[in-house]
Amino acid sequence: MRNKDYFIVCMKWGKKFGADYVNRLYNMVIKNTSLPLRFICFTDDTTGIDSKIETRPLPTMDLDESLPERGWRKLSILKNEFPDLKGSALFLDLDIVIRDNIDGFLKTDREFVIIKDWDFPKDIIGNSSVFKFEFNKHNDIYEYFIKNIDDIRQKFRNEQAYLSYKMHEKNILSYWDKEWCVSFKRNCMYPFPLNFFFTAKEPKTAKIIVFHGRPTPQQALKGYFGKMGLRYVKPVKWLEKYRKNL
């Protein structure tokens, strides 16, 4: 009998992402880990999700119906609602691309680890596309958000900024190696006007490629114009080897 399972969790809600994103993420994870895993998807719709994936209902969020959940939904994973889930977990966004082994993300002893956000080099803000946290240990961060939501939404743009500052207050904020997680927009694409002539670079040392905003992975595969050509992307065929048939 194995002594320990490593948890990987993701969330799917609404119509933005289909079950294919969950299934593809699961297969990329399995292909790039050597550790015993429990892969859990918290979702409001299990239709089409592979039976090998453990599914659970989305944690509830005690928000006024007039307030948007989208920018804050991940905070619900911090609630004390998972007594059967003990220890640490790695949260992954559905639209990342995994290109190399991710055992190091799972085995780290650090309590909270997040990507250092590329768009805020002088701030402590992290990008929550990939973060490691402890189950049932940070309910206070969720509760403080619910009780002070108006003030927090004025001060912080989204959940990852708020989460970064609260973990910093606890003195446990840390960041992944900058070569492990790279931004497709910031680290792979060429700046304008070179993007019209050169295909986005494959990051040879990266383990995970993060797609935040546009282009999405599918748009990058097919080619993308966007923003009057400033974000023009020639079709990125090297992405196929990580996403094709997954």
Buried (B, 14 or more C-beta within 10 A) or exposed (E): EEEEEBBBBBBBBEEEBBBEBBBBBBBBBBEBBEBEBEBBBBBEBBEEBBEEBBBBEBBEBEBEEEEEBEBBBBBBBBBEBBEEBEEBBBBBBBBBBBBBEBEEBBEBEEBBBBBBBBEBEEEBBBBBBBBBBBBBBBEEBBBBBBEEBEEBBEEBEBBBBBBBBBBBEEEBBBBBBEEBBBBBBEBBBBEEEEBEEEBBBBBEEBBBBBBBEBBBBEBBBEEBEEEEEEBBBBBBEBBEEBBEEB
